[in-house]
Amino acid sequence: MKLLYFPGCTLKTSAKNLEKSAFAIMEKLGHELVEMDDWTCCGVVSSLSDDDLMRHIAPLRNLIHVEDQNEDKLITLCDMCCNTLKQTNLRVKDNKEDLDTLNLFMDRENDYKGSVKIYHFLEYLRDEIGFNYIKKLVTNPLKNMKIMPYYGCMMLRPREVAIDDAEEPTILSDLLTSLGAEVIDNPFKIECCGSYHTIENKDIVRNRSHRISNYATNNGAEAMVLSCPLCRFNLDYRGKEAEKIFKGYKQIPIYYYTQLIAIALGLDQNICSFNEHIVDPTLLLKKKGVYTE
């Protein structure tokens, strides 16, 4: 089964390992992700202003290109891309006047008909494939790995485009359980990592990374798993920098959920590209006997 895939910018630069592992997983599951034609940047977080329609042009153009390819489903891996595309899709479906205005403005594009359904990759695994099915394919269970799921903001808010409950999400916990890992809960699992403050206000992000990771460590977690490339950078890179600020603090490894699925399914470990991480994720995997050189 072929599924249209929207990569976005980060998946082609600093999060290539998220994309590679996702493609390999889908092949194992009997599906094929096909990169859509003529995609552009999603626009990165739609404006919340009612009268700021121009911010919706970039995401809407991508949705038009999905329809141009005669498709009505689109899968994304990036939390921000998914959030942005879903918010624009929801807005134009609920507001015909806004859709008409945007269609008129983009006179070189075909009109958007509102037929596209957008899936976060994790959402698709849960709702269309099923974690129980994935569990049946596990050959290398993540036994004795104590992992804290971290959700961040973009997959849970606003409610209208969320893929899980904003206060008590379980999608990552349920996935980890199906892979054989032990889930360590954390009240900070839904707190912001600091997001774009990582550019101008790095100390804010270092402090937040420490707050999130330190609680996890103190409660027995050996690693964290997440889905957002920006969260991965902040918790991994800025978290490592936080070691110089907080005495005795040591940053734990950060995994994309796709990497752990790939390991549990016994796929080629090279697709995970763990060398792109700051804190070496392979040490824990080797210690638990689920990773070989």
C-alpha positions in Angstrom: 0.0 0.0 0.0 1.4 3.4 -1.0 0.9 6.5 1.1 1.8 10.0 0.2 4.4 11.6 2.5 5.2 15.2 3.3 8.8 15.5 4.6 9.2 19.2 5.4 12.5 20.9 5.8 14.0 19.3 9.0 13.5 15.7 7.8 15.8 16.5 4.9 18.5 18.2 7.1 18.9 17.5 10.8 16.4 14.7 11.2 17.3 12.4 8.4 17.5 9.4 10.8 13.8 10.0 11.8 12.9 9.7 8.1 15.1 6.7 7.3 13.8 4.7 10.2 10.2 5.5 9.4 10.6 4.4 5.8 12.2 1.1 6.9 9.4 0.5 9.4 6.7 1.0 6.8 8.4 -1.3 4.4 8.5 -4.0 7.1 4.8 -3.4 7.7 4.0 -3.8 4.0 3.5 -0.1 3.2 5.4 2.3 1.1 5.8 6.0 1.8 6.0 8.0 -1.4 7.4 11.5 -1.1 4.9 14.0 -2.6 5.8 16.2 -5.6 6.5 19.9 -5.4 6.4 20.1 -1.6 7.6 23.3 0.1 8.1 24.4 3.7 4.9 24.0 5.6 5.1 27.6 6.8 5.9 26.6 10.4 3.1 27.2 12.9 0.1 29.1 11.5 -0.8 32.5 12.9 -3.5 32.5 15.5 -4.8 35.9 14.3 -8.2 35.7 12.6 -7.3 38.2 10.0 -3.9 36.9 9.1 -4.9 34.6 6.2 -1.6 35.0 4.4 0.2 32.8 6.9 -2.0 29.9 5.6 -0.8 30.1 2.0 2.3 27.9 2.4 0.5 25.0 4.1 -2.6 25.3 1.8 -0.4 25.2 -1.3 1.0 21.8 -0.1 -2.5 20.5 0.4 -3.5 21.6 -3.1 -0.5 19.6 -4.4 -1.8 16.5 -2.6 -5.1 16.9 -4.4 -3.2 17.5 -7.7 -1.7 14.0 -7.2 -5.2 12.6 -6.8 -4.6 11.6 -3.2 -6.7 12.3 -0.1 -4.3 11.1 2.7 -1.0 12.7 3.7 1.4 11.5 6.3 4.0 13.7 8.1 6.7 12.9 10.6 7.4 16.4 12.0 5.2 17.5 14.8 5.3 21.1 13.7 4.6 20.3 10.1 1.6 18.2 11.1 0.3 20.8 13.4 0.6 23.6 10.8 -1.0 21.6 8.0 -3.8 20.3 10.2 -4.6 23.8 11.5 -4.8 25.3 8.0 -6.8 22.3 6.8 -9.3 22.7 9.7 -9.6 26.5 9.2 -10.4 26.4 5.5 -12.9 23.5 6.0 -14.7 25.4 8.7 -14.6 28.8 7.0 -15.7 28.8 3.3 -15.0 32.5 3.0 -11.4 32.1 4.1 -11.0 29.2 1.6 -12.5 31.3 -1.2 -10.1 34.2 -0.4 -7.1 32.0 -0.3 -8.0 30.1 -3.5 -8.6 33.5 -5.2 -5.2 34.8 -4.1 -3.4 31.7 -5.3 -4.6 32.1 -8.9 -1.8 30.0 -10.3 -2.8 27.0 -8.3 -5.9 24.8 -8.6 -8.6 25.5 -6.0 -8.4 23.5 -2.8 -11.4 21.3 -2.4 -10.8 20.3 1.2 -10.5 16.5 0.6 -7.2 15.8 2.3 -6.9 14.0 5.7 -3.6 14.6 7.4 -1.9 12.0 9.7 1.0 12.2 12.0 3.0 9.1 11.4 2.6 8.0 15.0 -1.1 8.6 14.7 -1.2 6.4 11.6 0.7 3.6 13.3 -1.8 3.6 16.1 -5.1 4.1 14.2 -4.5 2.4 10.9 -2.0 -0.3 11.6 -2.3 -0.9 15.4 0.3 -1.3 18.1 -1.0 -4.8 18.7 0.0 -5.7 15.2 3.4 -4.2 15.6 3.8 -6.1 18.8 3.3 -9.4 16.9 6.3 -8.5 14.7 8.7 -7.7 17.5 11.7 -10.0 17.4 14.1 -7.9 19.6 12.0 -6.7 22.6 13.3 -3.7 24.6 13.3 -5.7 27.8 14.4 -4.0 31.0 14.7 -0.6 29.2 13.2 2.1 31.4 12.1 4.9 29.1 10.2 8.1 29.7 7.9 9.2 26.9 8.1 13.0 26.1 5.3 14.6 24.1 6.1 18.3 24.1 3.5 20.7 22.7 2.8 20.4 19.0 1.2 16.9 18.8 -1.1 17.7 21.7 -2.3 21.3 21.2 -4.6 22.8 20.2 -7.2 20.2 21.0 -8.8 20.4 17.5 -5.7 19.0 15.8 -4.2 16.9 18.6 -3.5 13.2 18.2 -4.0 12.5 21.9 -5.2 13.9 25.2 -3.4 17.1 26.0 -3.1 16.4 29.7 -2.7 12.6 29.9 -1.4 11.4 26.5 -0.7 7.7 26.2 0.2 7.1 22.6 4.0 6.9 23.2 3.5 4.9 26.4 1.3 2.4 24.6 3.8 2.1 21.8 6.7 1.5 24.2 4.7 -1.2 26.1 4.1 -3.0 22.8 7.8 -3.0 22.1 8.6 -4.5 25.5 10.0 -1.5 27.3 9.1 -0.3 30.8 7.4 3.1 30.8 8.5 5.7 33.4 5.9 8.5 33.7 6.8 12.1 34.2 4.6 15.1 34.9 6.8 17.2 32.7 6.1 15.0 29.7 3.8 17.6 28.2 5.8 20.7 29.0 7.5 22.7 26.3 11.2 22.0 25.7 11.9 25.7 25.1 11.2 25.5 21.3 12.8 28.4 19.3 14.3 30.0 22.4 17.2 27.7 21.5 18.3 30.3 19.1 18.4 33.5 21.2 17.8 32.4 24.7 19.8 29.1 25.1 19.8 29.2 28.9 16.0 29.0 28.9 16.2 25.8 26.9 19.1 24.4 29.0 17.1 25.0 32.2 14.0 23.3 30.7 16.0 20.4 29.4 17.5 19.9 32.8 14.1 20.1 34.5 12.5 17.5 32.2 15.4 15.1 32.1 16.5 15.3 35.7 13.1 14.3 36.9 13.1 11.4 34.5 16.5 10.3 35.8 15.6 10.7 39.4 12.6 8.5 38.9 14.5 5.6 37.3 14.3 6.5 33.6 17.4 5.5 31.5 16.3 7.3 28.4 13.6 9.4 26.8 11.6 8.9 23.6 10.0 11.5 21.5 8.8 12.5 18.0 9.7 16.1 17.4 13.0 17.0 15.8 13.2 20.3 17.6 12.5 18.7 21.0 15.2 16.1 20.2 17.8 18.8 19.5 16.9 20.8 22.6 16.8 17.9 25.0 19.9 16.2 23.5 22.1 19.1 22.6 21.1 21.7 25.1 20.6 19.0 27.7 24.2 18.0 27.2 25.3 21.6 27.6 23.3 21.7 30.9 25.8 19.3 32.4 28.2 22.3 32.7 25.6 24.3 34.7 24.0 21.8 37.0 26.5 19.9 39.3 26.2 16.2 39.1 23.7 16.3 36.3 24.1 13.9 33.4 21.9 14.0 30.3 20.3 10.7 29.4 20.0 9.5 25.7 17.1 10.7 23.5 15.5 8.4 21.0 13.0 8.9 18.2 10.2 6.4 18.6 10.9 5.2 15.0 14.4 4.2 16.0 13.2 2.1 18.9 10.5 0.5 16.6 13.3 -0.4 14.1 15.4 -1.9 16.8 12.5 -3.9 18.2 11.6 -5.2 14.8 15.1 -6.4 14.2 15.7 -4.0 11.2 19.2 -2.9 10.0 20.5 -0.8 12.9 22.4 1.5 10.5 19.1 3.1 9.5 18.9 4.7 12.9 22.0 6.8 12.4 22.6 7.1 16.1 25.9 8.9 15.4 23.8 12.0 14.7 22.9 12.3 18.4 24.9 14.1 21.0 24.5 11.7 23.9 25.3 8.3 22.5 22.1 6.3 22.4 23.9 3.0 21.6 25.4 2.5 25.0 22.1 1.8 26.7 21.0 -0.5 23.9 24.2 -2.5 24.1 23.9 -2.7 27.8 20.4 -4.2 27.4 21.6 -6.6 24.8 19.4 -5.2 21.9 22.1 -3.6 19.8 25.2 -5.1 18.2 28.1 -3.4 16.4 
